[in-house]
């Protein structure tokens, strides 16, 4: 895979960056979204495919993107298909910083050092190529405004943006309510993006331990067992903490 195209994790991160403060909206759920975005990007590259609610490696050859290839290798080592909710809910230490550093090397963001409470060193990230951010946002706006089914990449980006709670960041207030609703509805236009987005929301809602039932077996509990309830697929639980800068330890 060439590096001329921005990956979904990069686009999701650019969407989440607040141009005024240099911080990321929904930082905790965003980490889950970046892990999910990696899965969608690998699927678009033909390396993995959905297998029910699981992810299976179908072509283990490298993509050329080091971060994606690391995720692909970890999936390959699992041997058997892994549930998307378990993969996304696993530890992803430093994933957001990895992508911020990559965007900085590419010249799309600039690191701005500062201090928190006048003591703790922090780093904020300001978008330097606002044209790229506007283009990404315009794709979502067009899909929401026109109602025309978007391409799989844009549909997946919309699904992930909704899953991590970026709707209120992108379309705030009462005037943005209808746009947030349509953003959520775009989730149905890409099966892989929908699977991953629901997994992200399930992790936030604490449903990672419950296997999602397939449509074929839904409503048919095993003999002697109560039917399991479907994991919640509503609005994701919002993180307790608000947007804040990354604290850099020296």
Long-range contacts (C-beta under 8 A, 24 or more apart in sequence): 1-45, 1-63, 1-64, 1-65, 1-68, 2-64, 3-64, 3-65, 6-132, 6-136, 7-37, 7-41, 7-65, 7-68, 8-37, 8-38, 8-40, 8-41, 8-44, 8-153, 8-156, 8-157, 8-160, 9-34, 9-37, 9-38, 9-41, 9-67, 9-99, 10-99, 10-102, 10-103, 10-108, 11-37, 11-136, 11-157, 12-37, 12-157, 12-160, 12-161, 12-164, 13-96, 13-99, 13-100, 13-103, 14-103, 14-108, 14-109, 14-127, 14-132, 14-133, 14-136, 15-133, 15-136, 15-137, 15-140, 15-157, 15-161, 15-166, 15-170, 16-164, 16-166, 16-169, 17-109, 17-125, 17-126, 17-127, 17-133, 18-169, 18-243, 19-126, 19-127, 19-130, 19-133, 21-124, 21-243, 22-112, 22-124, 22-125, 22-126, 22-245, 23-124, 23-243, 23-244, 23-245, 24-96, 24-125, 24-243, 25-165, 25-166, 25-169, 25-243, 26-164, 26-165, 26-166, 26-169, 26-238, 26-239, 26-243, 27-96, 27-239, 27-241, 27-243, 27-244, 28-239, 28-241, 29-163, 29-164, 29-165, 29-200, 29-204, 29-236, 29-238, 29-239, 30-96, 30-164, 31-92, 31-95, 31-96, 32-88, 32-89, 32-92, 32-163, 32-164, 32-200, 32-203, 32-204, 33-160, 33-161, 33-163, 33-164, 33-200, 34-92, 34-95, 34-96, 34-99, 35-71, 35-87, 35-88, 35-90, 35-92, 35-95, 36-84, 36-88, 36-160, 36-163, 36-196, 36-197, 36-199, 36-200, 37-156, 37-160, 37-196, 38-67, 38-68, 38-71, 39-71, 39-84, 39-87, 39-88, 39-192, 39-196, 40-156, 40-160, 40-190, 40-192, 40-193, 40-196, 41-68, 42-68, 42-71, 42-72, 42-75, 43-192, 44-152, 44-153, 44-156, 44-192, 47-72, 48-72, 48-75, 49-192, 50-84, 50-191, 50-192, 50-195, 51-81, 52-214, 53-83, 53-84, 53-85, 53-195, 53-199, 53-211, 53-212, 53-214, 54-81, 54-82, 54-83, 54-84, 55-81, 55-82, 55-83, 55-84, 55-87, 56-81, 67-95, 67-98, 67-99, 67-102, 83-199, 83-211, 84-195, 84-196, 84-199, 85-199, 85-202, 85-203, 85-207, 85-208, 85-212, 86-208, 87-199, 88-196, 88-199, 88-200, 88-203, 89-203, 89-208, 96-246, 97-246, 100-125, 100-246, 108-132, 113-248, 114-245, 116-244, 116-245, 116-247, 120-247, 121-247, 121-248, 121-249, 121-250, 122-245, 122-246, 122-247, 122-248, 123-245, 123-246, 123-248, 124-245, 137-170, 140-170, 140-183, 143-186, 144-179, 144-182, 144-183, 144-186, 147-182, 149-189, 150-186, 150-189, 152-189, 152-190, 152-192, 152-193, 154-186, 155-186, 155-187, 155-189, 155-190, 155-193, 156-190, 156-192, 156-193, 156-196, 156-197, 157-193, 158-183, 158-186, 158-187, 158-189, 158-193, 159-186, 159-187, 159-190, 159-193, 159-194, 159-196, 159-197, 160-193, 160-196, 160-197, 160-200, 162-186, 162-187, 162-197, 163-187, 163-196, 163-197, 163-198, 163-200, 163-201, 163-236, 164-200, 164-236, 165-235, 165-236, 165-238, 165-239, 198-231, 198-233, 200-236, 201-232, 201-233, 201-234, 201-236, 202-231, 202-232, 202-233, 204-236, 204-237, 205-231, 205-232, 205-234, 205-236, 205-237, 207-231, 207-232
